[in-house]
Amino acid sequence: MKKYVWGLAAIAIMVIGFALPSQAASFKIGDSDWSLGGSVRLDTGWRFSDFGDAKQGVEGNSAEIDNKTDFFLENPGDSRVFMKAVNGKMTGYAELGISSDVSTRHIYATYDMGGGNSLLVGQTWTLVAENSPNQLLFGDDNMEFFGDLYLGRNPQIRFEHSVDKLSFKVAIQEAQKGSLQTQANVSEEPDIENIQTVYDVENIFPALCLAMTFDDGKFSVTPSLYAQQLKLRALAETGPFSKDITVTTYALAVDAAFKADTMTISGELWWGQNVAVAADVAAGLSRPLDVYNADFGAPAPDPKDTGSDIENVNSYGGWLQLAAPIKPGTMYVGAGYQNAEVNNKPSNLYEDNVSTWGAFINYEYQIAKGFTMTPELAYFDYGNAPEKGDNDLGTDIFVGVHFQYDF
């Protein structure tokens, strides 16, 4: 019900926005230049779900269903308002996300040190694998969970140096605990509902992020690196959970784009170890009626030392997008894929790998100043659950329209 309420609220804001004389509001207070603005977003259409082998029962009813069709009219979850202030070499920025609740998306300050150097302190995008395709339905997901590596928005201290066509960024930020906070992925026995009941997750060192970009206007490439280490401190003095465990996470990514008059080709490739600890590459792979896929890149139990150690799990993925200006708008076509080792044994019970993939096509065009409308068709394949057998998790097809008003 909340999604529909926010959807109607978004429609009202868009309609009111057409009557405004300008989009963002700009004004001056003392020596500071201020601006206020935001983005209201609305998705509507149909979701066609095929549950594969994971047929779903309706609550209170033992009957199972193979597929389901849902109409949706909702705020995709990333509508926002922002405030920006510039005073000389200092810039402050704050942005709130508005969905069924209010959250802080960005809040940071930057200082221009001169000579192409700048310093940022606060919460904003992690600088690794920053680019995303223009896929909009499914919560404005940008193919996250289907090839697009997303490391979130995190508190950080970032230094950037730019000269000519090159820029270099380095940041330290709080190491992420990801799946280690919510899943017992160290052992299967005894049944642990929360890993923190047997381990204290210690964040000793900050995460390190590096990125370098070459951009000559027509071609750009950005290799980037994420690295962190966490300590699982055993709470028991004896037994299978009495050994401290070190969990190392890293991810390597390369984003690139080539711009021509008729088309822009962009994409991303990534590879990493225990990536799910730092990125929601699996959490969120939800289906109607709570069907979930495997954890992409979460450390797995070590079958040789159950309950006392882990095996590092590798995963990889990527996406490719073509964008062509076709008057009066732009057409986008893209696809993504990701794969992870399961590393659960014995092999006769578990898959060696699990994977997901997706594809989309949409057409974005401007109806009025600041207001765009994007019809889209998107397909998502959830792959197989890690347990062998009837483990096909099915697919989703989205057919609908994304409305967006930036002011």
N, C-alpha and C positions, 0 to 999 in steps of 0.2 A: 504494500500500500504506500509506503514511504517513497518508493521509486516513482510511482505515478504522481504523487503530490509534488515531488521535486520536478518532475517532467512538466507539469502544468505551470509551476512557478517559473521555469525556464522559458516557456512560451510567453508568459506575461512580460518578463524582462526584455525579451527580444522585441516584442511589439512596442513596448514603451521606448526602447532604444531607437526605433526608427524616427521618433518624434524629436530626438535630441539634436541640437544644432551641430554638435561635434562629438567625436568619440572620446578619447582620453581627455581628462581635465588637467590643465597645466596652470600653475600659479607660482608666485614667488613669496616667500616669507623670509624677511631679512636678506641675508646673502645666499640663501639656498633656493634652488629651483626645484619645485615639487611637481609630481605628476601622479594621477590616480587613474586606474583603468581596470580592465578585467576581461574575462572570456566566459560566456554562457554557452553551454553545450547541451544538445538534446539528441537522443537516438530513438528511432521508432522503426518497427518492422516486425519480421517473423524469425523465430529460431526453430529450425527443424533438427531434432536430436534423434540419432540412431544409437541405441545403447549397446549394440554389439552383443557379446556374450554376457555382459554385465547387466542383465535385465533388472529392472527396478520394481520393487513393490511399493504400493501406495500405503502411507501410514494408516494403520488400523485395518489393512486389507492384505491378505496373503497373495492375492493375484499379482502376476508380473506383467510388465508392459515392455514391448520391444522398441517403441519409438514414441515421440511426443512432439507436438507443435505448440509453441507459445507466441503470443503477440506481446511486444514490449513497447513501452513509451516511458523513457527514463533518462535522468541525468547520468551520463556514463561514468561519473565519479570524479571528473577532473575540471569541472567549472571552477573559476577562481577569480579573486580580486587582488590587486597589487597596489603598492605605494612605493614611489621612488623619490629620493632626495639627492641632489648633487650640490656640493659646496666646494668649489675649487677642485682639488685633487681627490677629495673624498666623495664616495658614492655609497648611499645606503639603499637597500632593497628589501621589501617584505612582501610575501605573497601567501594568501590563505586559500586553501582548497575548500570548496563548498559542495557537499553531497548530502547524505543523510545526517552528517555532522560537520563540524568545522575543524580543519587541521592546518598545521603550518607546513607549507610546501617549501618555501625559501625564506631565509632571513639572514642577511649577511651584509658586510661592509667591505668595500675595496678602496685601496689607496694607490694612486698613480705615483710611482717612485721616480718616473722619468727614465729616459734611455731605453724605452721599451719594456721596463720592468713594472710589475704590479703585484700587490699582495691582497689576498682575500681571506677574511676570517668569518666563519659562520656556516650555516647549513645551505647547501645547494647540491646540484647533481654531482655524483662521483664522476671524475673525469675519464674513466675507463669505458670504452665502447659507448660513447655518448650518442652516436647517431641512431636513428630508428626509422623504419619505413612508415609510410603514410597510411597505414591500415587503421580504421577508425571505429567500426562497430566492435562488439564484444568488449565493452568498457573502455573504448579508445586504447586498445591493448598494445598497438604497435608490434604485433607478432611476438610479444613476450610470451614465453613458454613454448614457442614454435620457431625458434631460431635466433630471436633477438636477445642478446645478453643485456640484462638490466640490473645495475648495481645500486639503484636507488638514489635518494637524496640524504646526505649525511653531514653532520658537523665536521668541519675540516679547517685546516690552515693551508692555503695554497699560494705558491709563488709561480709567476708566469713571466717569461722573457720572450719578447718578439723582436725579430729583425728581418726586414725584407719579406721573403716568402716563407720563413720558418718561424715556428713558435715552439717553446718548450714549457711544459707544466710539470710541477711536482707538488704533491700534497700528502699530508699525514692526516688521518682521521681515525676515529674510534673503530677498532676491529669489530666486525659483525658476528653475532652468535647464531643467527639464522635458525636452521633446523635443530641445532644443538639445544635450543631453548625449549623445544616442544616435542621432540621425538626421541624415543629410546633406540637410537640406531647403533649402539655399542654392543648390545647383546639381546638375544631373543628369550633367554631364560635366566632368572625368573622374568615374568612379564612386567616390564617397567613402564608405567604410564608417562613418566617424565624423567628425563635423564638427570635432572637436578636433584632427584631423590637419592642418587648414588654418587654423583659427581658435582663438584662446585666448578662452574665454568669461569676460569680466570682470564681476564683480558690484561695481559702484562705489557705487551708492546702495541703501539698504534699500527694501523694498516698503512702501507705505502702505496701510493699511486703515481705513475709516471705516464706521460704522453708527449709525443712530438708530432707536429703537423707541418707538412709541406703543402702549400696552396698557391698556385699561380693563376687562379681565376678560372681556368678550364679543367684542371686536374688537381685533386687533393688526395692525400693519403695520411692516415693517422695511426701509427702503431702505439699500443698502450699496454700497461702492465699493472696488475693488482696483486699484492702479496700481503699475507697476514699469518699470525700464529696464535693459537689459543691453547691453554692448558686445562685439561680435565683433571681436577684435583680430587682424588679418591677420598670419600668420606668414611669408608670402612677401613679398619686396620688390618683385617684378615679376610680371606675369602676371594672369590673371583673378581670382585670389584674393588680390590685394595691397591691396585696399581695405577699410578698417575699416567695420563696419556697426553701426548702432544699432537695437536691437529694443525697441520699446515695447509693453507689454502692459497692458491694463486690462479690467475687467469691472464692469458695473453690474447689480445684482440687486435685486428687490423680493420679499420674502416677506410673506404675509398669511394671517390665519386669522379665521374668524367662528364663534363658538360659540353654539349654541342647545341647548335641552333635548333635541331629537330628533336633532340632527346637528351635526357640526363640519365646516366646509368650509375647506380650507387649500390653499395653492399657492405657486408661485414662478415668476417670469419673469426671464430674464437675457439680456444681450447684451454682447459684448466683441470685442476685437481681439487676435489672436495668443494666444488664451486657453490653447491647449495648452502653451505655455511654462510657465504657472503651475499648470495643473490637468491631472490625468490624465483628460481628457475623451475621449481616444481610446485611449491605452495601456490595455490591459485588455479591449478589444473583441475578445477572443479566442474562437475557436470550437474544438471538438474537432478535433484534427489541424492546428492552427495556421492558421486562416483569420483574416485581420485586415482591418479596415475602414480608411478614410482617417483622417488626423490631423485631428480637429476643431479648427480654429483655429490650426494651426501655420503660421508664415510660409512663403510659397511662393517659388520662384525667380522673379526678375523676367525675363520673356522678352525684354525689350529690352536687358538687360545681364547675360546669363547668367554666373553665377559671381561677379558683383561686387556684387550688391544683392539685395534681397528685396522682395516685395509683401506688405503687411499683409493678413491674412485675417480677415474678420469671421465671427462665428458667434453663434447665439442658441438659446434653448431654454426649457423650462419644464415644470412638472407641476401636476396638480390631483388632490386627494384628498378623498373623502367618508368620514367615520367616523361610524357610527351605533351607539349602545349597544343591543344586542339581547340580553337576558338569556339565559344567564349571562355573556356576553362582549361583544365589540365587533367589528363587521364593518367592514372597510376596503376601499374600491374606489378605484383610482387609475390614472392614465395619464400618460405623459410623451413629449416629442418634442424633438429638437434637430437643427439644420441648420447647415452650414458651406459657405462658398464654397470651391471647389477652387483657383481662380486659377492652374491650370496651362494652358499654351497649347502647341499650337494647339487651338482649341475643337472642331475636328472629331475630336480624339483624346480629349478629357477632358470630363467632366460639368461643368456650371456650378456645381452644388451637390450635396452628399451629405447624407443624413439618416438618423437611426435613430429608432425609437419603440418603446414598450412599454406594457403594461397588466397589471394584476393585481387579484385579489380574494382576500381571506383573512378568517379569523374567529379572533380571539384570545380565549382564555378561560383562566381560572385553574383548575388542577387541585388545587393545594395552595398553601400560603403560599409565595410566591416562585417558584412553578413554573407556567409557562404553556405551552400547546400551541396551535399555529397552523397549521391546514390552509390550503394556498394553491395557487392556480392562477395562473401568470404566463406572459406571452407577450412575446417580444422579436424585433423585426425589425431586421436589421443593414443594411438598405438596399442601396445599390450601391457597388461599388468606384469610384474616380474615373476609371479608364480605361473608355472607352465600349466597347460590345460585349456579350458574355455576361458581365455584371458583377454579377448578382444574388447577394448574399452569403448569402441564406437567412434562416432563422428558428430560434428555440429555443422550446420549450414545456416548462415545469417544472410537475410535479404532485407535491406532497409535503407534508410536515409539518415545521415548525420547532419544536423543543423548546428551552425556555430556563429555566434555574434561576438566579435572582439571590439571592445570600446576603450 
